[in-house]
Amino acid sequence: MIGIETKKHSLTSHPLCSALLLCSVVKVPSQHTKKSHNSLPFLSSLHTKMQLFFFFFLLPLYLLHFHHSATAHTLSDYHSLLSFKSTSVTSDPTHFLSSWTPSTPYCTWPGITCDSLNRHVITLNLTSLSLSGTITTLHLPFLTTLSLADNHFYGPIPSSLSSLSFLKYLNLSNNNFNSTFSPQLSQLQNLQVLDFYNNNMTGPLPVSVANMTNLKHLHLGGNFFSGQIPPEYGKWRNIEYLAVSGNELTGTIPPDIGNLKSLKELYIGYYNTYSGGIPPEIGNLSELVRFDAAYCGLSGEIPAEIGKLQKLDTLFLQVNALSGSLTSELGNLKNLKSMDLSNNALSGEVPASFSLLKNLTLLNLFRNKLHGSIPEFIGELPNLEVLQLWENNFTGSIPKSLGQNGKLTLVDLSSNKLTGSLPPDLCFGHKLQTLITLGNFLFGPIPDSLGKCESLTRIRMGDSFLNGSIPKGLFGLPKLTQVELQDNFLSGTFPDSGSISPNLGQITLSNNQLYGPLPPTIGNFTSMQKLLLDGNKFSGPIPPQIGRLQQLSKMDFSHNKFSGSIAKEISHCKLLTFVDLSRNELSGEIPKEIKNMRILNYLNISRNHLVGTIPRSIAAMQSLTSVDFSYNNLSGLVPGTGQFSYFNYTSFLGNPQLCGPYLGPCKEGVANGSQQPHVKGPLSPSLKLLLVIGLLVCSIAFAVVAILKARSLKKAGTRVWKLTAFQRLDFTADDVLDSLKDDYIIGKGGAGIVYKGAMPNGDLVAVKRLPAMSRGSSHDHGFNAEIQTLGRIRHRHIVRLLGFCSNHETNLLVYEYMPNGSLGEVLHGKKGGHLLWDTRYKIAVEAAKGLCYLHHDCSPLIVHRDVKSNNILLDSNFEAHVADFGLAKFLHDSGTSECMSAIAGSYGYIAPEYAYTLKVDEKSDVYSFGVVLLELVTGRKPVGEFGDGVDIVQWVRKLTDSNKEGVLKVLDPRLPSVPTEEVMHVFHVAMLCVEEQAVERPTMREVVQILTELPKPPGSKHGDLTFTESSLTSSNGSESPTTASSKEPNDLEHPPKSSSPDLLLSI
C-alpha cells in the first residue's frame, strides 16, 4: 500500500506524467454530439497521432525517469544499511551481519524485508544478536518495522529516527540506551508500537508521546524515569497496552488514566513509589484484562469501582500498604483468574461474594491481617489451583471440600490459628505439588491419601498436634523432595514400604513419638541432604547403609535410643558438616574414619557409652569448630594439637578416665611422649586478681598516652596532609585531595563517601573518605596500624590499597579503581539481567578466594566484618575483588550506623548468633558470603523484598529445600539459560554458609574447595536448561498461564517482559 501511494504521488508530480495523463483524457466525441459530422475525421486523426506520439516518445522517457528514481531510492537503502553496519555496529559476535556485502542483493540480507514492488526496505529486524554500538542516522524512508531488541546498543536514541515517517513498529527494548526521551520522536504519527523496556532512560516520562494518536502499545518500563505519570497519558483513544513499571516514579496515579477506554493491559508497579491509593477512575477501563500495580507503595483501600472491570482476568496488587477490608465488589469480577493481594495490611473476613469467582485459579491473600474462618466455598471454586493464605489470623477448620475440584497444585495455610483435621481430598485430582500447613493447631491423622499423591513435591506440616502414623507410601512418592513433620505427636515406625523417592532431599521428623529401628532401606535416599530424627524413640543400631547418603550435609539422631557402635560408614558422607548423635545408648570406640569427613564442623557424641581414646586423627581435622565428647567412658590423654587446643574443657567432662589440664593428672606412662593439651578451663582467684590489676594499669597508661597524643596533634595543626604509599605512586596528596568534589562522588554508604579520582599521569583511583573519628579517639592509633597491615595485602581478588592520606582528623583511602562498580549495583540494578550465569559463577569463586586469603593466608588473619555484594567490586573484565575488609570495626567510633550494626556488618548479612554473642568471627563472614551467593542465584536483595522482618535466607528456606523444583522457584527469572547442576551446586553451598549454627558452616577454604569441585554424578546430563516464565511457576508444564504469581510466599512478580501483542502480527 505504501509503495502504491508513493507511486501515485510521483506520477502526478512529474511534467511528463502530466502530459501523459492529459493524453489519456482526450476523447473522440460521441457520434450523438451536436457538433458537425464534418469535423469528426479531423479530430479522430489528431487524437490518434497524439496517442502515437506519447506512446513512442514521451512514455519511454517517463519510464526511464521512473526507473532512475526507483533506482535512486534502492541505492539509498543499500548505502544506508552498509553505513549502519559500519558506523553503528561495533561488535557482532555471532557474525550475523557478515553476509551484508555488495556481492548479494540487500533484500536477501538476513534481518531485511523489502517491498516486493519497489524493493524498498520496510523491515529491519536485528533482535537478540548480541550486537553493540551506538545508533547514528538510519535513512530508510519507507521503513515500517524496526526492532533492535535484546542487544547491547548504548548511548542516546537518535532524534533522527523521527524522519522514518512510515514507521509503525519500533522496539528498542533490552539494550543500554540512555539519556532522556527525544520529543522529536513524537513526530512518528503512524507509530502503533513503541517499546523501550529495560534500558537506562532517565528524566521524566515523556509527555510528547501523548501526541502519537495511533499508538496502541507503549512500554517504557524497566528504566530510570522519574516524576509523575503525566495526566496527558489519558488522551489516547487507541492505546491497548501501557507499561511504566520498574522505574522510579513518584506522586499520585492520575485519574486521567481512567479515560483510556481501549486499554487492555496496565502495568504501573515495581520500584515505583507512589503516594496515595488507586484512583476510583480505574473502574472506567471497561476493556481492561490485566492490571498489575504490585510493589509500588500504594496505600488506602481497594476502591469498589474495580468491581466494574468485567473483563479483568488478572489483578496483582501485592506488596503494598493497602488497608481496610476486602471490598465485596471484587466478587463481580466474573472473569477473574488470578488475584494476588498478598503482603498488605488488609483486614476483615473473606467476603461471601468471592464465591462468585468461578474462574479463579490463583488466590493469594498471605501476609495480611485477615481473620475469621476460611469460607467453605473456597473449596468449591471449580478452577482453583493455587491457594496461599499464610500468616493471617484465620481460625476454624480447613474446608472439607478443599481439593475436591481436582485442580489444586499449591496450598499454603501456615502460620494461622486453624484447628480441626486435614481434609481427606487435598490430592483428589493428583495434581497437588506443595502442601504447607505448619504453625497451626491442627490435630488428627495425616490423610492416607497423601501417601498416594504422586504429584506431591513438598509437604510441610510441622509444629501442630497431628497424631497417628506416617502414611504408607509417603516416602516413596516419585517427585517428593521435602518432608517436614516435626513437633507433632506422630507415632509408629519409620516407613519402610520398599519404594523410595529418588529426589527426597530432606526428612525432618524431630520431636515426635516415633520408635523402632531404622530400616536398611534408608540408604536408598541417595539425594538426602538433611536427615533430622532427633527427639524420638528410635532404637537399634545405626544401619551401615547410612554411608550411601553421599549428599548428606546434616544428620541429627540425638535424643533417641540408638545402640551399638557408631557406624564407621558415616565417614563416607563426605559433605557432612553437622553430626549429632548425643543422648543415645551408643557403645564401642569412636571410629577413626571420621577424619575422612573433610568439612565436618560440628560433632556431638556426648552422653552415650563410648569407650577407648579420642583418635588423634580427629584432632588433626582443621574443619572442626565444635566438639562434645562429654559423659561417656572415654580414657587416655585428650589431644592437645590442632583444633583441640581451642576447645573448652566442658567438651570432655564426665569421662573419669580422660586426663589432661583441668581434667586431672594423667597416670604414669599415659602422657609419655605426648604433648600436653592446652584445654581452656576456669582461672584461679589469684590469677583473676592479677589480670584485673594489669588491665587497670594498662588502661591508665593508654589514657595518658592518648591525652598526650591529642595535645601534640592539636599543636601540630590539622591542615597538614600526609600520603602514605604502599607501592610506587606517581601522584601526591594534593592530587588526591583534588578528587574530593561532589561531582566526582561515585558512592555513599556507611563506610564513607567514595570519589573517582583522575591522577595527573592518567591513572584512575577510588578515594574513600572515611567518617571523621571523634576527637581523641582511642581507635586512631589502632587504625593507622591496621591500615599499614591492610596496605601490605596483595591478592588477585582483593582490591589493592595503594595508599592513604591523613591529616589527623580525616582519613582517605586510595584504592585501585574498579570501572564496573560493585556487584550489588550491577546485580540489583536495571542491568542485572545482562549478568549471565557464567559471570555470576566466576564472581562467586573469585570472591570466595579473596575471603579465603583473608581468613587463612594473611598474618595476622583478617575478619572482613562487612561482607556484602556492595563490597565486591568488578574490574573491566568483571573479575571480582573484595573491598573494605577490616574497616567495619573502626566505624562504630565515628558514629556511623547508617546501614551497619556496630561492627557486625550490614543488615541482611548479619549472622544470627550476633544477636546474643555480640561477637564477629570468620564464620560471620561465611554467613554473609552465603547471602551474597543467594543474591547471585535469585537476583534479589537481602532485605526489603519479602515483607517486614523477612530476609532472603528466611524467604529461600520457606520456598525450597535445595531441590531442583524449589530452586527453580527462586532462580533469577532474568537468567535466560543456566547449567542446572552448577546452579544447584552453588545454591547448596549458599545454604551451607547460612546455617543458623555457626559450627555447621564451612570455612572459606572449604567453600572455595566445594565451589571449584563441581560434582558430576555418573550418567548425569550436565546440560543447559532454558527457563520460561511458566517453568518458574509450575514444574509439570500444565499450570495456567494466568498463574504467574503462583510462586511460593513473597516470590514477587518482576516487571512484565516486553512482548509483541497480537496487534503486531498484522503490521
Backbone hydrogen bonds, N-H to C=O, Kabsch-Sander energy under -0.5 kcal/mol:
donor,donor_aa,acceptor,acceptor_aa,energy
5,E,1,M,-2.2
6,T,2,I,-2.0
7,K,3,G,-1.9
8,K,4,I,-2.2
9,H,5,E,-1.8
10,S,6,T,-1.9
11,L,7,K,-2.0
12,T,8,K,-2.0
13,S,9,H,-1.0
14,H,10,S,-1.0
18,S,14,H,-2.0
19,A,15,P,-2.4
20,L,16,L,-2.2
21,L,17,C,-2.5
22,L,18,S,-2.4
23,C,19,A,-2.4
24,S,20,L,-1.8
25,V,21,L,-0.9
25,V,22,L,-0.8
26,V,22,L,-0.8
26,V,23,C,-0.8
27,K,25,V,-0.6
33,T,30,S,-1.8
39,S,36,S,-1.4
40,L,37,H,-0.7
43,L,39,S,-2.2
44,S,40,L,-2.5
45,S,41,P,-2.2
46,L,42,F,-2.5
47,H,43,L,-2.7
48,T,44,S,-2.0
49,K,45,S,-2.0
50,M,46,L,-2.4
51,Q,47,H,-2.2
52,L,48,T,-2.1
53,F,49,K,-2.5
54,F,50,M,-2.6
55,F,51,Q,-2.3
56,F,52,L,-2.3
57,F,53,F,-1.9
58,L,53,F,-1.0
59,L,54,F,-3.0
61,L,57,F,-1.1
62,Y,58,L,-2.5
63,L,59,L,-2.9
64,L,60,P,-2.3
65,H,61,L,-2.1
66,F,62,Y,-3.2
67,H,63,L,-2.5
68,H,64,L,-2.0
69,S,65,H,-2.6
70,A,66,F,-2.7
71,T,67,H,-2.6
72,A,68,H,-2.2
73,H,69,S,-1.9
74,T,70,A,-2.4
75,L,71,T,-2.7
76,S,72,A,-2.0
77,D,73,H,-2.3
78,Y,74,T,-2.6
79,H,75,L,-2.7
80,S,76,S,-2.3
81,L,77,D,-2.3
82,L,78,Y,-2.0
83,S,79,H,-2.3
84,F,80,S,-2.4
85,K,81,L,-2.3
86,S,82,L,-2.1
87,T,83,S,-2.6
88,S,83,S,-0.5
88,S,84,F,-1.8
89,V,84,F,-1.0
90,T,88,S,-0.7
90,T,132,S,-2.2
91,S,132,S,-1.5
94,T,129,L,-0.6
95,H,92,D,-1.9
98,S,95,H,-1.2
99,S,96,F,-0.6
100,W,97,L,-1.7
101,T,99,S,-2.0
104,T,101,T,-1.5
108,T,105,P,-2.1
109,W,106,Y,-1.3
112,I,109,W,-1.7
113,T,123,T,-1.9
115,D,120,H,-3.0
119,R,115,D,-2.4
122,I,113,T,-2.6
122,I,120,H,-0.5
123,T,113,T,-1.8
124,L,145,T,-2.4
125,N,111,G,-2.7
126,L,124,L,-0.6
126,L,147,S,-3.0
128,S,149,A,-2.5
129,L,126,L,-0.5
130,S,150,D,-0.9
132,S,91,S,-1.6
133,G,152,H,-0.7
135,I,154,Y,-0.5
140,L,138,L,-1.3
143,L,140,L,-2.2
144,T,122,I,-2.7
145,T,122,I,-2.0
146,L,169,Y,-2.7
147,S,124,L,-2.6
148,L,171,N,-2.7
150,D,173,S,-2.1
151,N,174,N,-1.0
152,H,131,L,-3.6
154,Y,133,G,-2.4
155,G,176,N,-0.7
157,I,178,N,-0.5
161,L,158,P,-1.5
162,S,159,S,-2.1
163,S,160,S,-2.0
164,L,161,L,-1.9
165,S,163,S,-2.2
166,F,141,P,-0.5
167,L,164,L,-2.0
168,K,144,T,-2.9
169,Y,144,T,-2.1
170,L,193,V,-2.3
171,N,146,L,-2.6
172,L,170,L,-0.5
172,L,195,D,-2.9
174,N,197,Y,-3.2
175,N,198,N,-1.0
176,N,153,F,-3.0
178,N,155,G,-1.8
179,S,200,N,-0.5
185,L,182,S,-1.6
186,S,183,P,-1.6
187,Q,184,Q,-2.1
188,L,185,L,-1.8
189,Q,187,Q,-2.3
191,L,188,L,-1.5
192,Q,168,K,-2.9
193,V,168,K,-2.2
194,L,217,H,-2.9
195,D,170,L,-2.5
196,F,194,L,-0.5
196,F,219,H,-3.2
198,N,221,G,-2.1
200,N,177,F,-3.0
202,T,179,S,-1.8
205,L,226,S,-0.8
210,A,207,V,-1.9
211,N,208,S,-2.1
212,M,209,V,-1.9
213,T,211,N,-1.6
215,L,212,M,-1.6
216,K,192,Q,-3.0
217,H,192,Q,-2.3
218,L,241,Y,-2.7
219,H,194,L,-2.4
220,L,218,L,-0.5
220,L,243,A,-3.0
222,G,245,S,-2.0
224,F,201,M,-2.5
226,S,203,G,-2.2
227,G,248,E,-0.6
233,Y,230,P,-1.9
234,G,231,P,-2.0
235,K,232,E,-2.0
236,W,233,Y,-0.6
240,E,216,K,-2.9
241,Y,216,K,-2.0
242,L,265,E,-2.2
243,A,218,L,-2.2
244,V,267,Y,-2.8
245,S,267,Y,-0.5
246,G,269,G,-2.1
246,G,270,Y,-1.8
247,N,270,Y,-0.5
248,E,225,F,-2.6
250,T,227,G,-2.3
257,I,254,P,-1.7
258,G,255,P,-2.1
259,N,256,D,-2.4
260,L,257,I,-1.7
261,K,259,N,-2.0
263,L,260,L,-1.5
264,K,240,E,-2.5
265,E,240,E,-2.1
266,L,290,R,-2.5
267,Y,242,L,-2.4
268,I,292,D,-2.4
269,G,292,D,-0.9
270,Y,294,A,-2.6
271,Y,295,Y,-0.8
273,T,249,L,-2.9
274,Y,296,C,-2.4
275,S,251,G,-2.3
282,I,279,P,-2.1
283,G,280,P,-2.3
284,N,281,E,-2.4
285,L,282,I,-1.8
286,S,284,N,-2.2
288,L,285,L,-1.8
289,V,264,K,-3.4
290,R,264,K,-2.2
291,F,314,T,-2.3
292,D,266,L,-2.7
293,A,291,F,-0.5
293,A,316,F,-2.9
295,Y,318,Q,-2.7
297,G,319,V,-0.6
299,S,276,G,-2.0
300,G,321,A,-0.6
306,I,303,P,-1.5
307,G,304,A,-1.9
308,K,305,E,-2.2
309,L,306,I,-1.9
310,Q,308,K,-2.0
312,L,309,L,-1.5
313,D,289,V,-3.2
314,T,289,V,-1.6
315,L,338,S,-2.6
316,F,291,F,-2.5
317,L,315,L,-0.6
317,L,340,D,-2.9
319,V,342,S,-2.0
320,N,343,N,-1.2
321,A,298,L,-3.0
323,S,300,G,-2.5
324,G,345,A,-0.5
326,L,347,S,-0.6
327,T,325,S,-0.8
330,L,327,T,-1.6
331,G,328,S,-2.0
332,N,329,E,-2.4
333,L,330,L,-1.5
334,K,332,N,-2.3
336,L,333,L,-1.8
337,K,313,D,-2.4
338,S,313,D,-2.2
339,M,362,L,-2.1
340,D,315,L,-2.5
341,L,339,M,-0.5
341,L,364,N,-2.8
343,N,366,F,-2.3
344,N,367,R,-1.1
345,A,322,L,-2.7
347,S,324,G,-2.6
348,G,369,K,-0.6
354,F,351,P,-1.4
355,S,352,A,-1.8
356,L,353,S,-2.1
357,L,354,F,-1.6
358,K,356,L,-2.3
360,L,357,L,-1.3
361,T,337,K,-3.6
362,L,337,K,-2.2
363,L,386,V,-2.3
364,N,339,M,-2.4
365,L,363,L,-0.6
365,L,388,Q,-2.8
366,F,388,Q,-0.7
367,R,390,W,-2.4
368,N,391,E,-0.8
369,K,346,L,-2.9
371,H,348,G,-2.3
372,G,393,N,-0.6
374,I,395,T,-0.6
378,I,375,P,-1.5
379,G,376,E,-1.1
380,E,377,F,-1.2
381,L,377,F,-0.6
381,L,378,I,-0.9
383,N,358,K,-0.5
384,L,381,L,-1.1
385,E,361,T,-2.8
386,V,361,T,-2.6
387,L,410,L,-2.5
388,Q,363,L,-2.3
389,L,412,D,-2.7
390,W,412,D,-0.7
391,E,414,S,-1.9
392,N,415,S,-0.7
393,N,370,L,-2.7
395,T,372,G,-2.2
396,G,417,K,-0.5
398,I,419,T,-0.5
402,L,399,P,-1.6
404,Q,401,S,-2.4
406,G,403,G,-1.7
409,T,385,E,-3.4
410,L,385,E,-2.0
411,V,434,T,-2.4
412,D,387,L,-2.5
413,L,436,I,-2.9
415,S,438,L,-2.2
416,N,439,G,-0.6
417,K,394,F,-2.4
419,T,396,G,-2.7
426,L,423,P,-0.7
428,F,425,D,-1.8
430,H,427,C,-1.4
433,Q,409,T,-2.9
434,T,409,T,-2.0
435,L,458,R,-2.0
436,I,411,V,-2.6
437,T,460,R,-2.7
438,L,460,R,-1.0
439,G,462,G,-1.6
440,N,463,D,-0.6
441,F,418,L,-2.6
443,F,420,G,-2.2
444,G,465,F,-0.7
450,L,447,P,-1.6
451,G,448,D,-1.5
452,K,449,S,-1.5
453,C,450,L,-1.1
454,E,452,K,-1.5
456,L,453,C,-1.7
457,T,433,Q,-3.3
458,R,433,Q,-2.4
459,I,482,Q,-1.9
460,R,435,L,-2.7
461,M,484,E,-3.3
463,D,486,Q,-2.3
464,S,487,D,-1.1
465,F,442,L,-2.4
467,N,444,G,-1.9
468,G,489,F,-0.6
474,L,471,P,-1.8
476,G,473,G,-1.2
477,L,474,L,-1.3
480,L,477,L,-1.1
481,T,457,T,-3.5
482,Q,457,T,-1.4
483,V,506,Q,-2.0
484,E,459,I,-2.5
485,L,508,T,-3.1
487,D,510,S,-2.6
488,N,511,N,-0.7
489,F,466,L,-2.9
491,S,468,G,-2.6
492,G,513,Q,-0.5
499,S,497,S,-0.6
501,S,475,F,-2.5
504,L,501,S,-0.7
505,G,481,T,-2.7
506,Q,481,T,-1.1
507,I,530,K,-2.2
508,T,483,V,-2.4
509,L,507,I,-0.6
509,L,532,L,-3.1
511,N,534,D,-2.3
512,N,535,G,-0.7
513,Q,490,L,-2.8
515,Y,492,G,-2.3
516,G,537,K,-0.9
522,I,519,P,-2.0
523,G,520,P,-2.0
524,N,521,T,-2.1
525,F,522,I,-1.3
526,T,524,N,-2.2
528,M,525,F,-2.1
529,Q,505,G,-3.2
530,K,505,G,-1.9
531,L,554,K,-2.4
532,L,507,I,-2.7
533,L,531,L,-0.6
533,L,556,D,-2.7
534,D,556,D,-0.7
535,G,558,S,-1.7
536,N,559,H,-0.7
537,K,514,L,-2.9
539,S,516,G,-1.7
540,G,561,K,-0.7
546,I,543,P,-2.0
547,G,544,P,-2.1
548,R,545,Q,-2.0
549,L,546,I,-1.7
550,Q,548,R,-1.9
552,L,549,L,-1.5
553,S,529,Q,-3.0
554,K,529,Q,-1.9
555,M,578,F,-2.3
556,D,531,L,-2.0
557,F,580,D,-2.7
559,H,582,S,-1.7
560,N,583,R,-1.0
561,K,538,F,-2.9
563,S,540,G,-1.8
564,G,585,E,-0.6
566,I,587,S,-0.5
570,I,567,A,-1.9
571,S,568,K,-1.8
572,H,569,E,-2.1
573,C,570,I,-2.2
574,K,572,H,-1.7
576,L,573,C,-1.7
577,T,553,S,-2.7
578,F,553,S,-1.5
579,V,602,Y,-2.1
580,D,555,M,-2.2
581,L,604,N,-3.1
582,S,604,N,-0.5
583,R,606,S,-1.9
584,N,607,R,-0.8
585,E,562,F,-2.8
587,S,564,G,-2.6
588,G,609,H,-0.6
590,I,611,V,-0.5
594,I,591,P,-1.2
595,K,592,K,-1.8
596,N,593,E,-2.4
597,M,594,I,-2.1
598,R,596,N,-1.5
599,I,574,K,-0.5
600,L,597,M,-1.4
601,N,577,T,-1.9
602,Y,577,T,-2.4
603,L,626,S,-2.1
604,N,579,V,-2.2
605,I,628,D,-2.3
607,R,630,S,-2.4
608,N,631,Y,-0.7
609,H,586,L,-2.9
611,V,588,G,-2.5
612,G,633,N,-0.6
618,I,615,P,-1.1
619,A,615,P,-0.9
620,A,616,R,-0.9
621,M,618,I,-1.8
622,Q,620,A,-0.8
624,L,621,M,-0.9
625,T,601,N,-2.4
626,S,601,N,-1.9
628,D,603,L,-1.6
629,F,651,S,-2.9
631,Y,653,L,-2.7
633,N,610,L,-2.6
635,S,612,G,-2.4
636,G,657,Q,-1.7
638,V,659,C,-2.0
643,Q,619,A,-1.0
644,F,619,A,-0.5
644,F,641,T,-1.3
645,S,642,G,-1.4
646,Y,643,Q,-2.0
647,F,643,Q,-0.5
647,F,644,F,-0.6
649,Y,680,K,-2.2
651,S,648,N,-2.0
652,F,649,Y,-2.1
653,L,650,T,-0.6
655,N,652,F,-0.6
657,Q,634,L,-0.7
658,L,655,N,-2.3
659,C,636,G,-2.3
660,G,664,G,-2.6
663,L,660,G,-2.2
664,G,660,G,-0.8
670,V,667,K,-2.3
671,A,667,K,-0.6
674,S,671,A,-2.5
679,V,677,P,-0.5
680,K,647,F,-1.1
688,K,684,S,-2.1
689,L,685,P,-2.2
690,L,686,S,-2.2
691,L,687,L,-2.2
692,V,688,K,-2.3
693,I,689,L,-2.4
694,G,690,L,-2.5
695,L,691,L,-2.6
696,L,692,V,-2.2
697,V,693,I,-2.3
698,C,694,G,-2.4
699,S,695,L,-2.5
700,I,696,L,-2.1
701,A,697,V,-2.4
702,F,698,C,-2.9
703,A,699,S,-2.3
704,V,700,I,-2.3
705,V,701,A,-2.5
706,A,702,F,-2.6
707,I,703,A,-2.3
708,L,704,V,-2.5
709,K,705,V,-2.6
710,A,706,A,-2.5
711,R,707,I,-2.2
712,S,708,L,-2.2
713,L,709,K,-2.3
714,K,710,A,-2.1
715,K,711,R,-2.1
716,A,712,S,-2.0
717,G,713,L,-1.0
721,W,719,R,-0.7
722,K,806,S,-2.2
724,T,722,K,-0.6
724,T,804,F,-2.9
725,A,723,L,-0.6
726,F,802,L,-2.9
727,Q,802,L,-0.5
736,V,732,T,-1.6
737,L,733,A,-2.5
738,D,734,D,-1.6
739,S,736,V,-1.7
740,L,737,L,-1.6
741,K,739,S,-2.5
744,Y,741,K,-1.9
745,I,742,D,-1.4
746,I,754,V,-2.7
747,G,754,V,-1.2
749,G,752,G,-1.4
752,G,749,G,-1.8
753,I,769,R,-1.8
754,V,747,G,-3.1
755,Y,767,V,-2.9
756,K,744,Y,-2.7
757,G,755,Y,-0.6
757,G,765,V,-3.1
759,M,757,G,-0.6
759,M,763,D,-3.1
762,G,759,M,-2.5
765,V,757,G,-2.7
766,A,815,Y,-2.3
767,V,755,Y,-2.8
767,V,765,V,-0.5
768,K,766,A,-0.6
768,K,813,L,-2.9
769,R,753,I,-3.4
769,R,767,V,-0.6
770,L,768,K,-0.8
770,L,811,N,-2.2
773,M,809,E,-0.7
774,S,893,D,-0.5
777,S,774,S,-1.8
780,D,777,S,-1.1
782,G,778,S,-0.6
783,F,779,H,-3.2
784,N,780,D,-2.0
785,A,781,H,-2.2
786,E,782,G,-2.5
787,I,783,F,-3.0
788,Q,784,N,-2.0
789,T,785,A,-1.6
790,L,786,E,-2.7
791,G,787,I,-2.6
792,R,788,Q,-0.6
792,R,789,T,-1.1
793,I,790,L,-1.4
798,I,795,H,-1.7
799,V,882,V,-2.6
802,L,800,R,-0.8
802,L,814,V,-2.3
803,G,814,V,-1.5
804,F,724,T,-2.1
805,C,812,L,-2.7
806,S,722,K,-1.7
807,N,810,T,-1.4
812,L,805,C,-3.1
813,L,768,K,-2.7
814,V,803,G,-3.1
815,Y,766,A,-3.2
815,Y,813,L,-0.6
816,E,800,R,-1.8
817,Y,764,L,-1.0
820,N,874,L,-1.7
821,G,818,M,-1.7
823,L,869,S,-0.9
823,L,872,I,-3.1
824,G,869,S,-1.5
826,V,822,S,-2.0
827,L,823,L,-3.3
828,H,824,G,-2.3
829,G,825,E,-0.6
832,G,829,G,-1.6
834,H,831,K,-2.0
835,L,832,G,-1.5
836,L,834,H,-1.4
840,R,836,L,-2.2
841,Y,837,W,-3.1
842,K,838,D,-2.1
843,I,839,T,-2.5
844,A,840,R,-2.4
845,V,841,Y,-2.2
846,E,842,K,-2.5
847,A,843,I,-2.8
848,A,844,A,-2.0
849,K,845,V,-2.1
850,G,846,E,-1.9
851,L,847,A,-2.3
852,C,848,A,-2.6
853,Y,849,K,-2.0
854,L,850,G,-1.7
855,H,851,L,-2.4
856,H,852,C,-2.5
857,D,852,C,-0.5
857,D,853,Y,-1.9
858,C,853,Y,-1.1
862,I,854,L,-2.7
864,H,862,I,-0.5
871,N,868,K,-1.6
872,I,869,S,-1.2
873,L,871,N,-0.6
873,L,881,H,-2.9
874,L,821,G,-2.9
875,D,879,E,-1.9
878,F,875,D,-2.1
881,H,873,L,-2.2
882,V,797,H,-2.7
883,A,871,N,-3.0
886,G,864,H,-1.0
887,L,884,D,-1.1
888,A,864,H,-0.6
890,F,887,L,-2.1
891,L,887,L,-0.5
891,L,888,A,-1.4
892,H,888,A,-0.6
894,S,890,F,-0.6
895,G,892,H,-1.3
896,T,891,L,-1.7
901,S,905,G,-2.2
902,A,900,M,-0.9
904,A,901,S,-3.3
907,Y,899,C,-1.5
909,Y,906,S,-2.3
910,I,906,S,-0.5
914,Y,911,A,-1.5
915,A,912,P,-1.4
916,Y,913,E,-1.3
917,T,913,E,-2.2
918,L,914,Y,-1.6
924,S,921,D,-1.0
925,D,921,D,-1.4
926,V,922,E,-2.0
927,Y,923,K,-2.0
928,S,924,S,-2.2
929,F,925,D,-2.6
930,G,926,V,-2.1
931,V,927,Y,-1.7
932,V,928,S,-1.8
933,L,929,F,-2.3
934,L,930,G,-2.0
935,E,931,V,-2.1
936,L,932,V,-2.1
937,V,933,L,-2.0
938,T,934,L,-2.9
939,G,935,E,-2.7
944,G,950,V,-0.5
950,V,947,G,-1.6
952,I,942,P,-2.3
955,W,951,D,-2.4
956,V,952,I,-2.5
957,R,953,V,-2.3
958,K,954,Q,-1.9
959,L,955,W,-1.5
960,T,956,V,-2.4
967,V,963,N,-2.7
968,L,964,K,-2.2
969,K,965,E,-1.0
970,V,966,G,-0.9
970,V,967,V,-0.7
971,L,967,V,-1.6
972,D,937,V,-2.5
975,L,972,D,-1.9
978,V,1025,L,-1.6
980,T,978,V,-0.8
980,T,1023,G,-1.1
983,V,979,P,-2.2
984,M,980,T,-2.7
985,H,981,E,-2.1
986,V,982,E,-2.5
987,F,983,V,-2.7
988,H,984,M,-2.4
989,V,985,H,-2.2
990,A,986,V,-2.4
991,M,987,F,-2.3
992,L,988,H,-1.7
993,C,989,V,-2.2
994,V,990,A,-1.5
995,E,992,L,-1.2
998,A,996,E,-0.5
1000,E,997,Q,-1.6
1001,R,998,A,-1.4
1007,V,1003,T,-2.2
1008,V,1004,M,-2.4
1009,Q,1005,R,-2.0
1010,I,1006,E,-2.9
1011,L,1007,V,-2.9
1012,T,1008,V,-2.3
1013,E,1009,Q,-1.1
1014,L,1012,T,-0.8
1020,S,1017,P,-2.2
1022,H,1020,S,-0.9
1023,G,1021,K,-1.9
1025,L,978,V,-2.2
1027,F,976,P,-0.8
1032,L,1028,T,-1.0
1032,L,1029,E,-0.6
1033,T,1030,S,-1.0
1034,S,1030,S,-1.5
1043,T,1040,S,-2.1
1046,S,1043,T,-1.8
1051,D,1048,E,-2.0
1052,L,1050,N,-1.8
1064,L,1061,P,-2.0
1065,L,1062,D,-1.6
1066,S,1063,L,-0.9
1067,I,1064,L,-1.6
